[in-house]
Structure formats: C-alpha cells, structure tokens
C-alpha cells in the first residue's frame, strides 16, 4: 500500500504538466521580483523654493516612477522649467530651496549630491532652447548622449551602433551626416530628443519638447514618448502647453498653478473645470469630440 502511494506521488510530482506549472509560477515571481527591484523612482516632498525674494515653487510634492508618461502643464511663469531644472540637478542661479521634507531624489539618491556624470546616467534633461557653437553632424550630436555611459568620452563601436539604431528607429537616419546648423527648428528639436534617448536614463525630463513641431508630428511625438516609457524601464516627464494632447496621451497630469501646490492624478480626475480655473485663472472646459482636427 505504501509503495503504491509513494509511486503515485512520484508520478504526480514528476509529471510534465506539473513541471510546466511550477516553471510558469517560478517565472512569474521572478519577473515580479525583478520589476520590484528595478522600479526607478523620482520624488520630492513639500518643497518650497524662492528666486531671490520671489516665491516660485510652493509646497511641491511629486512622485514619478518607471513606465509612466507624465505631462506637466501650467501657465507661463508658474515654475514648470524651474521644477524640471531642480529635478535634473541643474537649478538656476539665485534659486534657493527654503523648505523640503524630502529633497529631490532619484532611486533614493539626493540629486544635488550626485556628480554630473552619475546624474546624467540617471536623468536626461532637455531645456526649452539650445544653440551649439559647434556645427556637429547629427550623428556626433546624438552621440554626446552616450557620454555618461562612456569611459571619459571615449566612444566604442557599441556606442556608434546604438546611435545609428536610434536614428533609424526615429526615422532620422537620413539626417545622420547633415550638420545641425542646417536643420530647421523642428528637425533640431527631434535630434535633441534623440540625444536624450541615447543616454538610456532612468528618467527623461523634457521642457516643451513639442515646441517648433508641426501639428502632424506633435501628436506622433507624444505617442512615441508614451510608448517608449511603457516599453522601457524609465519614466518620462514633459512640460507642455497643449492640454488636448496632454489629456489624450498622459498616464498622469500635473497642473502647476502659480505659487500653489501641484494638482496631479489621472487625466480624467485632474482636467476638471475647477482645477483648470485654479491653474490658469480663466474658464476652461474639457469636452470629448470626434477624432479629427479642426483647421
């Protein structure tokens, strides 16, 4: 009797079906464990900052993580660029944090304490405008994004291959050997975004990346950024004025009223008439229409 039970037990635990089940369960928990370990985080809590004697950021709390595409919206002068610069570890001269329960941190590290190369390996930051004195080729300009991954700026075949693959993925390979001073404003903007992607960071902070882009490419860019955030293990936070596209593509929206805390959450929760009035000071209302663009 005992031997029969034992043989049955052996047959059960040795079955192909059970081994397959155990493998699937084990793989599931390994993936979950990997994701939990490697979730990137960008946070600050109750941060207040002044530029000289003027209040710019008031009691700002922010929590961003991997695979999130976040749109930061607000009127001119509300502090969007200032907030992004702080999160990138590149605050403007004269800006002073007067209070913060939690200073800006990336993956648990205080950003202001990081060396620039380490910070660049974690955070890619694109300012509103840029002019280069050097007339690089597009390929060499995008290659600069690989600096934080390189050994003191010595680029390898893998770096060049990564850049070429990225330019092809973005349909920018035809510009590869053109010099950046020959590009239009919109073309140069695309190249700057490609340089950020080349950094392969934990987070991308883009200040108005859709400026200078035509109305056809702008939604394509936001769709691409959202897809990139979802398929790669990093988060993307952009400042943008186009509320329609922000509502359409963002996983999370952050409204920044002048000298007030952030209003943040899912688009349908945040984009209310009341919140828009607080943020912009005028009567605005979100309405759903058919999927077409008016000219």
LUMDREN-341376 format. One line per field, with one value per residue: residue in three letters; x, y, z of N, C-alpha, C in turn. Coordinates in nm, 3 decimals. Last residue first. Layout:
N
code c(ALA,...) .
n.u c(X,...) .
n.v c(Y,...) .
n.w c(Z,...) .
ca.u c(X,...) .
ca.v c(Y,...) .
ca.w c(Z,...) .
c.u c(X,...) .
c.v c(Y,...) .
c.w c(Z,...) .
This chain:
295
code c(UNK,UNK,UNK,UNK,UNK,UNK,UNK,UNK,UNK,UNK,UNK,UNK,UNK,UNK,UNK,UNK,UNK,UNK,UNK,UNK,UNK,UNK,UNK,UNK,UNK,UNK,UNK,UNK,UNK,UNK,UNK,UNK,UNK,UNK,UNK,UNK,UNK,UNK,UNK,UNK,UNK,UNK,UNK,UNK,UNK,UNK,UNK,UNK,UNK,UNK,UNK,UNK,UNK,UNK,UNK,UNK,UNK,UNK,UNK,UNK,UNK,UNK,UNK,UNK,UNK,UNK,UNK,UNK,UNK,UNK,UNK,UNK,UNK,UNK,UNK,UNK,UNK,UNK,UNK,UNK,UNK,UNK,UNK,UNK,UNK,UNK,UNK,UNK,UNK,UNK,UNK,UNK,UNK,UNK,UNK,UNK,UNK,UNK,UNK,UNK,UNK,UNK,UNK,UNK,UNK,UNK,UNK,UNK,UNK,UNK,UNK,UNK,UNK,UNK,UNK,UNK,UNK,UNK,UNK,UNK,UNK,UNK,UNK,UNK,UNK,UNK,UNK,UNK,UNK,UNK,UNK,UNK,UNK,UNK,UNK,UNK,UNK,UNK,UNK,UNK,UNK,UNK,UNK,UNK,UNK,UNK,UNK,UNK,UNK,UNK,UNK,UNK,UNK,UNK,UNK,UNK,UNK,UNK,UNK,UNK,UNK,UNK,UNK,UNK,UNK,UNK,UNK,UNK,UNK,UNK,UNK,UNK,UNK,UNK,UNK,UNK,UNK,UNK,UNK,UNK,UNK,UNK,UNK,UNK,UNK,UNK,UNK,UNK,UNK,UNK,UNK,UNK,UNK,UNK,UNK,UNK,UNK,UNK,UNK,UNK,UNK,UNK,UNK,UNK,UNK,UNK,UNK,UNK,UNK,UNK,UNK,UNK,UNK,UNK,UNK,UNK,UNK,UNK,UNK,UNK,UNK,UNK,UNK,UNK,UNK,UNK,UNK,UNK,UNK,UNK,UNK,UNK,UNK,UNK,UNK,UNK,UNK,UNK,UNK,UNK,UNK,UNK,UNK,UNK,UNK,UNK,UNK,UNK,UNK,UNK,UNK,UNK,UNK,UNK,UNK,UNK,UNK,UNK,UNK,UNK,UNK,UNK,UNK,UNK,UNK,UNK,UNK,UNK,UNK,UNK,UNK,UNK,UNK,UNK,UNK,UNK,UNK,UNK,UNK,UNK,UNK,UNK,UNK,UNK,UNK,UNK,UNK,UNK,UNK,UNK,UNK,UNK,UNK,UNK,UNK) .
n.u c(-0.902,-0.949,-0.915,-1.099,-1.286,-1.538,-1.482,-1.535,-1.408,-1.314,-1.294,-1.213,-1.188,-0.870,-0.654,-0.510,-0.567,-0.833,-0.947,-0.877,-1.027,-1.291,-1.309,-1.047,-0.830,-0.803,-0.940,-0.855,-0.569,-0.475,-0.280,-0.245,-0.146,0.111,0.055,0.136,0.252,0.037,-0.033,0.031,-0.084,0.008,-0.131,-0.043,-0.031,-0.125,-0.279,-0.494,-0.407,-0.209,-0.357,-0.499,-0.305,-0.003,0.221,0.439,0.711,0.729,0.884,0.903,1.091,1.198,1.226,1.009,0.747,0.644,0.807,0.745,0.478,0.512,0.667,0.487,0.283,0.425,0.484,0.231,0.145,0.346,0.323,0.105,0.168,0.530,0.730,0.801,0.755,0.762,0.907,0.908,1.160,1.179,1.349,1.356,1.519,1.726,1.848,1.994,2.101,1.945,1.738,1.870,1.906,1.641,1.584,1.748,1.624,1.384,1.482,1.575,1.331,1.221,1.406,1.612,1.970,2.224,2.352,2.416,2.483,2.418,2.437,2.168,1.923,1.829,1.759,1.524,1.336,1.386,1.537,1.766,1.866,1.916,2.116,2.318,2.360,2.454,2.688,2.839,2.864,2.999,3.244,3.279,3.433,3.540,3.453,3.524,3.372,3.009,2.769,2.772,2.779,2.571,2.497,2.671,2.546,2.406,2.625,2.712,2.484,2.476,2.790,2.817,2.929,2.929,2.757,2.416,2.149,1.825,1.537,1.436,1.644,1.629,1.801,1.806,1.939,2.142,2.368,2.379,2.471,2.725,2.827,2.805,2.746,2.479,2.344,2.105,1.960,1.995,1.862,1.638,1.595,1.647,1.500,1.473,1.416,1.139,1.061,1.201,1.260,1.402,1.620,1.677,1.830,2.060,2.074,1.858,1.973,2.009,1.890,1.648,1.478,1.535,1.431,1.158,1.100,1.151,0.958,0.727,0.646,0.473,0.540,0.249,0.045,0.084,0.167,0.336,0.261,0.425,0.429,0.600,0.801,0.898,0.756,0.722,0.586,0.596,0.500,0.569,0.539,0.581,0.815,0.859,0.861,1.136,1.384,1.554,1.317,1.249,1.060,0.963,0.831,0.696,0.919,1.006,1.136,1.145,1.252,1.236,1.234,1.380,1.243,1.005,1.093,1.196,0.962,0.814,0.985,0.969,0.701,0.690,0.863,0.719,0.494,0.615,0.728,0.500,0.385,0.578,0.560,0.300,0.322,0.504,0.544,0.654,0.450,0.311,0.492,0.534,0.280,0.264,0.464,0.351,0.128,0.258,0.399,0.188,0.084) .
n.v c(7.284,7.025,6.678,6.408,6.213,6.412,6.516,6.604,6.890,7.084,7.433,7.731,8.053,8.126,8.052,7.820,7.677,7.715,7.629,7.362,7.274,7.316,7.151,6.901,6.706,6.506,6.278,6.224,6.185,6.108,6.368,6.683,6.999,7.135,7.443,7.774,7.964,7.900,7.546,7.287,6.959,6.666,6.358,6.037,5.940,6.137,6.167,6.347,6.553,6.654,6.742,6.952,7.126,7.218,7.279,7.084,6.906,6.557,6.271,5.926,5.649,5.318,5.063,5.063,5.075,5.312,5.508,5.465,5.541,5.814,5.897,5.847,6.025,6.263,6.255,6.262,6.517,6.661,6.619,6.783,7.040,7.065,7.201,7.403,7.196,6.954,6.974,7.137,6.979,6.662,6.421,6.078,5.842,5.668,5.674,5.662,5.856,5.857,6.023,6.269,6.266,6.280,6.541,6.668,6.597,6.736,6.998,7.011,7.008,7.253,7.436,7.267,7.242,7.328,7.295,7.024,6.862,6.521,6.254,6.185,6.218,5.967,5.876,5.918,5.738,5.633,5.412,5.539,5.648,5.407,5.290,5.483,5.462,5.201,5.217,5.387,5.217,4.997,5.105,5.374,5.679,5.840,5.986,5.833,5.580,5.627,5.702,5.973,5.994,5.957,6.202,6.247,6.138,6.347,6.471,6.283,6.282,6.544,6.711,7.037,7.314,7.476,7.624,7.551,7.641,7.575,7.567,7.418,7.124,6.799,6.551,6.233,6.069,5.880,5.977,6.228,6.166,6.082,6.325,6.500,6.345,6.428,6.596,6.658,6.418,6.162,5.848,5.694,5.733,6.064,6.342,6.661,6.626,6.624,6.859,7.166,7.510,7.668,7.660,7.920,8.056,8.171,7.985,7.697,7.356,7.077,6.840,6.785,6.904,7.171,7.180,7.139,7.376,7.570,7.509,7.570,7.809,7.986,8.115,8.030,7.775,7.416,7.069,6.784,6.449,6.137,5.805,5.546,5.358,5.434,5.733,6.017,6.240,6.542,6.848,7.176,7.431,7.628,7.806,8.088,8.395,8.614,8.699,8.461,8.240,7.973,7.678,7.390,7.064,6.824,6.601,6.414,6.150,5.888,5.553,5.244,4.914,4.683,4.525,4.474,4.329,4.099,3.999,3.940,3.747,3.553,3.489,3.372,3.156,2.996,2.943,2.802,2.584,2.459,2.383,2.205,2.010,1.924,1.810,1.601,1.471,1.426,1.437,1.199,0.993,1.012,0.943,0.682,0.569,0.596,0.438,0.189,0.155,0.123,-0.119) .
n.w c(-3.861,-3.625,-3.643,-3.486,-3.333,-3.170,-2.825,-2.491,-2.327,-2.056,-2.019,-1.840,-1.739,-1.580,-1.426,-1.441,-1.198,-1.132,-1.373,-1.370,-1.151,-1.250,-1.473,-1.470,-1.506,-1.310,-1.383,-1.639,-1.597,-1.258,-1.092,-0.919,-0.865,-0.658,-0.472,-0.605,-0.771,-1.037,-1.070,-1.255,-1.290,-1.425,-1.520,-1.642,-1.892,-2.178,-2.416,-2.387,-2.224,-2.395,-2.611,-2.482,-2.386,-2.466,-2.324,-2.113,-1.990,-1.911,-1.807,-1.813,-1.675,-1.785,-1.919,-2.206,-2.274,-2.174,-2.288,-2.559,-2.567,-2.506,-2.723,-2.937,-2.874,-2.899,-3.176,-3.289,-3.216,-3.382,-3.654,-3.721,-3.650,-3.611,-3.346,-3.176,-2.888,-2.765,-2.531,-2.282,-2.144,-2.015,-1.862,-1.824,-1.610,-1.645,-1.991,-2.243,-2.402,-2.627,-2.556,-2.589,-2.867,-2.953,-2.881,-3.067,-3.304,-3.282,-3.293,-3.553,-3.688,-3.603,-3.713,-3.962,-3.997,-4.025,-3.790,-3.780,-4.092,-4.193,-4.150,-4.067,-4.176,-4.223,-3.973,-3.851,-3.756,-3.513,-3.583,-3.681,-3.446,-3.306,-3.459,-3.427,-3.149,-3.128,-3.279,-3.119,-2.895,-3.001,-3.059,-2.815,-2.715,-2.445,-2.229,-2.004,-2.125,-2.133,-2.043,-2.069,-2.354,-2.524,-2.617,-2.823,-3.044,-3.148,-3.276,-3.459,-3.630,-3.723,-3.684,-3.525,-3.504,-3.196,-3.050,-3.030,-2.831,-2.709,-2.490,-2.271,-2.203,-2.111,-1.938,-1.802,-1.529,-1.497,-1.606,-1.499,-1.242,-1.303,-1.399,-1.177,-0.859,-0.632,-0.469,-0.587,-0.553,-0.330,-0.416,-0.467,-0.741,-0.688,-0.520,-0.378,-0.019,0.177,0.291,0.251,0.198,0.028,-0.230,-0.453,-0.737,-0.828,-1.125,-1.143,-1.101,-1.194,-1.128,-1.232,-1.055,-1.122,-1.380,-1.332,-1.187,-1.384,-1.573,-1.414,-1.300,-1.416,-1.651,-1.831,-1.664,-1.709,-1.682,-1.752,-1.804,-1.806,-1.830,-1.664,-1.635,-1.299,-1.145,-0.928,-0.724,-0.543,-0.402,-0.306,-0.176,-0.442,-0.627,-0.601,-0.443,-0.452,-0.382,-0.551,-0.589,-0.363,-0.294,-0.119,-0.111,-0.033,-0.180,-0.471,-0.677,-0.886,-0.935,-1.112,-1.024,-0.971,-0.787,-0.914,-1.137,-1.014,-0.898,-1.129,-1.242,-1.042,-1.048,-1.306,-1.285,-1.105,-1.262,-1.473,-1.336,-1.238,-1.484,-1.580,-1.384,-1.431,-1.686,-1.649,-1.316,-1.073,-0.895,-0.978,-0.944,-0.671,-0.583,-0.674,-0.524,-0.271,-0.295,-0.334,-0.099,0.084,0.000) .
ca.u c(-0.804,-1.003,-0.854,-1.049,-1.142,-1.496,-1.532,-1.497,-1.520,-1.276,-1.373,-1.182,-1.284,-0.977,-0.723,-0.491,-0.434,-0.730,-0.966,-0.824,-0.880,-1.245,-1.329,-1.182,-0.871,-0.736,-0.958,-0.999,-0.625,-0.512,-0.357,-0.198,-0.270,0.070,0.097,0.048,0.272,0.141,-0.080,0.110,-0.113,0.040,-0.115,-0.068,-0.076,-0.057,-0.167,-0.508,-0.519,-0.174,-0.269,-0.570,-0.384,-0.118,0.111,0.367,0.631,0.747,0.808,0.920,0.977,1.220,1.214,1.142,0.823,0.578,0.800,0.882,0.514,0.432,0.721,0.615,0.253,0.372,0.591,0.314,0.083,0.335,0.428,0.100,0.053,0.404,0.685,0.860,0.763,0.682,0.969,0.838,1.092,1.180,1.278,1.374,1.412,1.612,1.844,1.934,2.156,2.074,1.712,1.824,2.024,1.718,1.514,1.774,1.760,1.381,1.413,1.672,1.427,1.155,1.381,1.505,1.839,2.143,2.317,2.298,2.527,2.395,2.560,2.286,1.990,1.863,1.887,1.611,1.329,1.313,1.408,1.682,1.829,1.819,1.989,2.265,2.314,2.333,2.580,2.801,2.802,2.865,3.159,3.308,3.317,3.595,3.425,3.584,3.489,3.143,2.792,2.761,2.896,2.636,2.413,2.701,2.647,2.331,2.546,2.800,2.530,2.366,2.697,2.832,2.838,2.995,2.858,2.552,2.225,1.967,1.611,1.348,1.591,1.631,1.727,1.830,1.840,2.010,2.337,2.343,2.337,2.632,2.823,2.731,2.838,2.540,2.471,2.204,2.010,1.968,1.982,1.684,1.630,1.627,1.578,1.460,1.481,1.226,1.058,1.173,1.197,1.389,1.520,1.710,1.718,1.971,2.145,1.901,1.889,2.068,2.013,1.763,1.476,1.568,1.575,1.234,1.084,1.226,1.100,0.748,0.757,0.424,0.585,0.386,0.068,0.060,0.101,0.333,0.261,0.360,0.442,0.498,0.690,0.919,0.822,0.718,0.631,0.596,0.524,0.557,0.493,0.521,0.754,0.842,0.819,1.007,1.278,1.580,1.419,1.241,1.181,0.937,0.944,0.677,0.802,1.033,1.044,1.185,1.165,1.302,1.146,1.432,1.379,1.003,1.028,1.285,1.073,0.761,0.958,1.099,0.753,0.605,0.897,0.850,0.479,0.541,0.815,0.598,0.315,0.546,0.687,0.332,0.228,0.542,0.471,0.743,0.550,0.248,0.436,0.645,0.332,0.170,0.481,0.476,0.112,0.168,0.474,0.277,0.000) .
ca.v c(7.376,7.141,6.804,6.479,6.211,6.308,6.534,6.497,6.821,6.973,7.311,7.631,7.945,8.153,8.176,7.919,7.676,7.740,7.769,7.447,7.269,7.381,7.295,6.949,6.807,6.635,6.330,6.248,6.298,6.065,6.244,6.572,6.921,7.062,7.304,7.681,7.975,7.989,7.684,7.371,7.100,6.753,6.500,6.123,5.849,6.124,6.072,6.230,6.470,6.605,6.627,6.846,7.050,7.164,7.374,7.102,7.028,6.667,6.386,6.048,5.738,5.452,5.075,5.067,4.958,5.186,5.495,5.444,5.403,5.728,5.908,5.777,5.882,6.225,6.258,6.144,6.400,6.677,6.545,6.641,6.979,7.090,7.086,7.405,7.330,6.963,6.904,7.172,7.107,6.737,6.543,6.186,5.940,5.621,5.712,5.545,5.843,5.788,5.880,6.227,6.267,6.158,6.432,6.686,6.549,6.590,6.951,7.017,6.898,7.127,7.431,7.357,7.186,7.325,7.432,7.069,6.937,6.666,6.324,6.144,6.340,6.046,5.833,6.034,5.783,5.760,5.390,5.462,5.737,5.503,5.219,5.454,5.588,5.240,5.130,5.431,5.349,4.977,5.064,5.243,5.604,5.753,6.037,5.965,5.595,5.604,5.557,5.919,6.030,5.835,6.140,6.310,6.056,6.248,6.545,6.318,6.159,6.493,6.631,6.892,7.265,7.379,7.696,7.498,7.674,7.541,7.612,7.471,7.257,6.882,6.677,6.310,6.168,5.853,5.836,6.216,6.223,5.987,6.209,6.526,6.400,6.340,6.544,6.767,6.456,6.306,5.931,5.706,5.600,5.965,6.219,6.580,6.690,6.533,6.739,7.041,7.405,7.714,7.578,7.863,7.978,8.256,8.069,7.827,7.472,7.194,6.876,6.743,6.759,7.119,7.204,7.041,7.245,7.572,7.495,7.437,7.736,7.914,8.173,8.082,7.899,7.535,7.180,6.894,6.582,6.242,5.922,5.650,5.327,5.369,5.603,5.957,6.101,6.474,6.705,7.083,7.306,7.632,7.675,8.024,8.256,8.578,8.716,8.582,8.301,8.114,7.742,7.531,7.150,6.952,6.616,6.524,6.206,6.029,5.650,5.373,5.028,4.778,4.569,4.546,4.458,4.185,4.038,4.036,3.871,3.610,3.556,3.486,3.265,3.047,3.015,2.925,2.675,2.512,2.475,2.324,2.081,1.992,1.920,1.714,1.487,1.416,1.544,1.331,1.016,1.036,1.075,0.781,0.573,0.662,0.580,0.241,0.172,0.237,0.000) .
ca.w c(-3.916,-3.693,-3.607,-3.602,-3.354,-3.263,-2.960,-2.583,-2.390,-2.143,-2.001,-1.942,-1.752,-1.676,-1.392,-1.547,-1.261,-1.031,-1.330,-1.477,-1.146,-1.128,-1.488,-1.442,-1.604,-1.294,-1.248,-1.618,-1.673,-1.392,-1.095,-1.002,-0.873,-0.777,-0.488,-0.536,-0.627,-0.984,-1.058,-1.164,-1.312,-1.313,-1.548,-1.527,-1.787,-2.049,-2.411,-2.473,-2.178,-2.262,-2.628,-2.554,-2.290,-2.538,-2.317,-2.239,-1.978,-2.005,-1.757,-1.892,-1.680,-1.731,-1.773,-2.143,-2.319,-2.139,-2.142,-2.510,-2.598,-2.419,-2.588,-2.932,-2.880,-2.769,-3.077,-3.312,-3.153,-3.236,-3.584,-3.754,-3.582,-3.679,-3.425,-3.311,-2.948,-2.888,-2.644,-2.405,-2.129,-2.139,-1.827,-1.920,-1.635,-1.566,-1.850,-2.181,-2.267,-2.635,-2.561,-2.456,-2.779,-2.981,-2.812,-2.924,-3.278,-3.288,-3.173,-3.443,-3.708,-3.570,-3.569,-3.920,-3.965,-4.148,-3.826,-3.707,-3.975,-4.203,-4.188,-3.992,-4.131,-4.342,-4.027,-3.862,-3.896,-3.515,-3.517,-3.773,-3.555,-3.255,-3.443,-3.560,-3.208,-3.054,-3.325,-3.254,-2.883,-2.946,-3.170,-2.872,-2.763,-2.549,-2.363,-2.027,-2.039,-2.190,-2.049,-1.933,-2.272,-2.473,-2.516,-2.694,-2.976,-3.071,-3.176,-3.348,-3.564,-3.640,-3.763,-3.529,-3.607,-3.283,-3.126,-3.024,-2.952,-2.710,-2.609,-2.375,-2.176,-2.230,-1.926,-1.924,-1.571,-1.441,-1.635,-1.640,-1.257,-1.246,-1.487,-1.300,-0.957,-0.732,-0.417,-0.576,-0.685,-0.339,-0.406,-0.329,-0.690,-0.793,-0.517,-0.499,-0.133,0.102,0.374,0.180,0.278,0.167,-0.162,-0.323,-0.685,-0.750,-1.029,-1.191,-1.064,-1.259,-1.057,-1.312,-1.061,-0.989,-1.360,-1.409,-1.125,-1.258,-1.609,-1.476,-1.238,-1.298,-1.525,-1.834,-1.740,-1.629,-1.751,-1.656,-1.863,-1.727,-1.917,-1.659,-1.725,-1.427,-1.146,-1.062,-0.720,-0.674,-0.380,-0.418,-0.116,-0.309,-0.604,-0.732,-0.430,-0.512,-0.283,-0.474,-0.673,-0.397,-0.346,-0.146,-0.147,0.037,-0.094,-0.379,-0.579,-0.882,-0.868,-1.089,-1.049,-1.067,-0.755,-0.787,-1.157,-1.094,-0.812,-1.032,-1.314,-1.076,-0.930,-1.272,-1.376,-1.068,-1.135,-1.500,-1.409,-1.143,-1.395,-1.657,-1.403,-1.305,-1.664,-1.734,-1.440,-1.187,-0.890,-0.980,-1.077,-0.763,-0.552,-0.725,-0.668,-0.300,-0.268,-0.437,-0.223,0.094,0.000) .
c.u c(-0.873,-0.890,-0.913,-0.993,-1.105,-1.347,-1.492,-1.562,-1.468,-1.402,-1.329,-1.263,-1.246,-1.069,-0.832,-0.565,-0.413,-0.593,-0.861,-0.838,-0.817,-1.091,-1.272,-1.188,-1.018,-0.794,-0.909,-1.028,-0.772,-0.584,-0.383,-0.283,-0.240,-0.069,0.047,0.099,0.177,0.138,0.032,0.055,-0.037,0.012,-0.086,-0.047,-0.116,-0.117,-0.111,-0.401,-0.527,-0.283,-0.226,-0.483,-0.459,-0.198,-0.017,0.251,0.567,0.661,0.835,0.827,1.008,1.096,1.256,1.125,0.964,0.663,0.743,0.882,0.653,0.467,0.644,0.673,0.381,0.336,0.540,0.428,0.162,0.264,0.410,0.201,0.038,0.293,0.551,0.820,0.839,0.681,0.892,0.901,1.038,1.096,1.290,1.287,1.454,1.492,1.733,1.919,2.108,2.139,1.843,1.800,1.986,1.842,1.588,1.705,1.794,1.519,1.409,1.610,1.528,1.248,1.318,1.486,1.738,2.001,2.234,2.258,2.408,2.447,2.539,2.411,2.130,1.935,1.927,1.746,1.410,1.295,1.322,1.543,1.739,1.772,1.880,2.129,2.252,2.273,2.448,2.685,2.754,2.791,3.015,3.219,3.359,3.482,3.487,3.569,3.558,3.251,2.935,2.783,2.890,2.751,2.473,2.616,2.683,2.427,2.470,2.726,2.618,2.411,2.589,2.748,2.857,2.893,2.927,2.646,2.368,2.029,1.758,1.423,1.507,1.565,1.742,1.741,1.888,1.901,2.198,2.313,2.289,2.488,2.727,2.721,2.765,2.642,2.544,2.339,2.121,2.037,1.944,1.807,1.693,1.680,1.545,1.556,1.463,1.283,1.143,1.174,1.177,1.329,1.516,1.593,1.760,1.851,2.046,1.979,1.947,1.983,2.084,1.896,1.595,1.575,1.620,1.385,1.165,1.219,1.187,0.895,0.784,0.533,0.540,0.421,0.215,0.088,0.080,0.281,0.244,0.372,0.358,0.531,0.574,0.789,0.835,0.795,0.613,0.649,0.505,0.591,0.468,0.468,0.706,0.768,0.790,0.980,1.141,1.468,1.440,1.349,1.151,1.066,0.896,0.795,0.806,0.905,1.097,1.087,1.228,1.202,1.221,1.334,1.420,1.140,1.031,1.225,1.166,0.873,0.908,1.082,0.891,0.663,0.818,0.890,0.611,0.525,0.746,0.689,0.412,0.479,0.664,0.463,0.265,0.454,0.515,0.674,0.646,0.352,0.377,0.594,0.446,0.219,0.387,0.499,0.238,0.147,0.387,0.348,0.087) .
c.v c(7.510,7.230,6.916,6.612,6.275,6.323,6.415,6.520,6.716,6.906,7.206,7.506,7.854,8.033,8.217,8.050,7.794,7.758,7.806,7.595,7.358,7.386,7.371,7.100,6.846,6.744,6.474,6.304,6.327,6.179,6.201,6.448,6.806,7.000,7.243,7.538,7.888,7.995,7.772,7.514,7.182,6.897,6.574,6.268,5.928,6.012,6.046,6.124,6.340,6.511,6.569,6.721,6.934,7.072,7.321,7.198,7.054,6.787,6.502,6.155,5.863,5.538,5.213,5.095,4.953,5.064,5.360,5.425,5.369,5.581,5.818,5.780,5.800,6.076,6.211,6.137,6.272,6.559,6.553,6.564,6.831,7.007,7.116,7.286,7.321,7.103,6.919,7.106,7.152,6.863,6.638,6.303,6.038,5.711,5.640,5.567,5.716,5.771,5.800,6.077,6.225,6.151,6.301,6.577,6.561,6.531,6.799,6.967,6.894,7.008,7.300,7.345,7.297,7.277,7.440,7.213,7.005,6.734,6.473,6.227,6.311,6.176,5.911,5.999,5.910,5.816,5.515,5.441,5.666,5.597,5.314,5.384,5.563,5.367,5.166,5.347,5.399,5.110,5.045,5.216,5.476,5.658,5.957,6.012,5.725,5.613,5.524,5.769,5.968,5.865,6.014,6.251,6.115,6.160,6.445,6.393,6.190,6.369,6.579,6.830,7.114,7.319,7.604,7.582,7.625,7.588,7.581,7.504,7.305,7.016,6.757,6.434,6.237,5.944,5.798,6.072,6.207,6.035,6.104,6.402,6.407,6.415,6.456,6.718,6.561,6.361,6.078,5.791,5.607,5.833,6.134,6.461,6.603,6.610,6.630,6.926,7.282,7.609,7.620,7.785,7.910,8.183,8.161,7.900,7.602,7.318,6.995,6.773,6.704,6.967,7.154,7.057,7.139,7.436,7.490,7.414,7.599,7.831,8.101,8.144,7.939,7.659,7.297,7.017,6.687,6.375,6.032,5.760,5.425,5.350,5.549,5.825,6.040,6.334,6.633,6.940,7.199,7.493,7.668,7.891,8.198,8.429,8.674,8.597,8.442,8.148,7.886,7.598,7.292,7.047,6.750,6.546,6.335,6.100,5.788,5.469,5.156,4.889,4.685,4.600,4.540,4.323,4.133,4.087,3.978,3.743,3.615,3.563,3.390,3.166,3.077,3.009,2.808,2.614,2.540,2.429,2.211,2.070,1.998,1.835,1.610,1.439,1.537,1.442,1.155,1.068,1.110,0.921,0.676,0.675,0.657,0.391,0.229,0.265,0.124) .
c.w c(-3.941,-3.742,-3.691,-3.554,-3.488,-3.291,-3.046,-2.717,-2.488,-2.197,-2.102,-1.913,-1.870,-1.683,-1.489,-1.522,-1.355,-1.096,-1.225,-1.442,-1.252,-1.122,-1.369,-1.459,-1.585,-1.383,-1.236,-1.479,-1.643,-1.464,-1.238,-0.988,-0.967,-0.757,-0.618,-0.555,-0.546,-0.832,-1.001,-1.164,-1.209,-1.354,-1.418,-1.570,-1.663,-1.963,-2.272,-2.445,-2.259,-2.211,-2.494,-2.567,-2.357,-2.445,-2.383,-2.219,-2.114,-1.963,-1.851,-1.838,-1.760,-1.748,-1.724,-1.995,-2.262,-2.172,-2.101,-2.359,-2.545,-2.441,-2.492,-2.791,-2.870,-2.764,-2.941,-3.210,-3.174,-3.170,-3.432,-3.669,-3.615,-3.616,-3.490,-3.397,-3.080,-2.949,-2.775,-2.529,-2.264,-2.124,-1.947,-1.877,-1.744,-1.592,-1.774,-2.030,-2.198,-2.498,-2.564,-2.451,-2.637,-2.892,-2.832,-2.842,-3.130,-3.255,-3.168,-3.313,-3.594,-3.583,-3.526,-3.770,-3.936,-4.122,-3.955,-3.742,-3.910,-4.078,-4.213,-4.022,-4.074,-4.305,-4.152,-3.925,-3.918,-3.656,-3.522,-3.714,-3.656,-3.365,-3.396,-3.552,-3.345,-3.113,-3.257,-3.307,-3.019,-2.933,-3.124,-2.993,-2.833,-2.594,-2.475,-2.172,-2.076,-2.082,-2.090,-1.927,-2.132,-2.378,-2.456,-2.582,-2.839,-2.991,-3.087,-3.238,-3.443,-3.564,-3.668,-3.641,-3.627,-3.378,-3.227,-3.110,-2.934,-2.841,-2.594,-2.503,-2.293,-2.198,-2.054,-1.920,-1.698,-1.497,-1.586,-1.679,-1.402,-1.262,-1.434,-1.389,-1.091,-0.817,-0.519,-0.526,-0.675,-0.463,-0.420,-0.308,-0.551,-0.741,-0.639,-0.499,-0.258,-0.016,0.311,0.280,0.191,0.258,-0.016,-0.267,-0.554,-0.694,-0.958,-1.082,-1.117,-1.229,-1.117,-1.243,-1.140,-0.990,-1.223,-1.387,-1.199,-1.190,-1.484,-1.507,-1.297,-1.231,-1.400,-1.699,-1.741,-1.712,-1.655,-1.729,-1.754,-1.798,-1.854,-1.758,-1.715,-1.503,-1.288,-1.059,-0.859,-0.656,-0.513,-0.374,-0.223,-0.269,-0.460,-0.717,-0.569,-0.494,-0.334,-0.371,-0.618,-0.499,-0.386,-0.188,-0.177,0.016,-0.022,-0.299,-0.517,-0.791,-0.870,-1.026,-1.014,-1.105,-0.843,-0.751,-1.028,-1.108,-0.886,-0.942,-1.219,-1.148,-0.954,-1.154,-1.343,-1.155,-1.093,-1.374,-1.435,-1.212,-1.298,-1.570,-1.480,-1.319,-1.538,-1.709,-1.516,-1.319,-1.008,-0.987,-1.087,-0.902,-0.646,-0.702,-0.730,-0.449,-0.307,-0.419,-0.333,-0.037,0.000) .
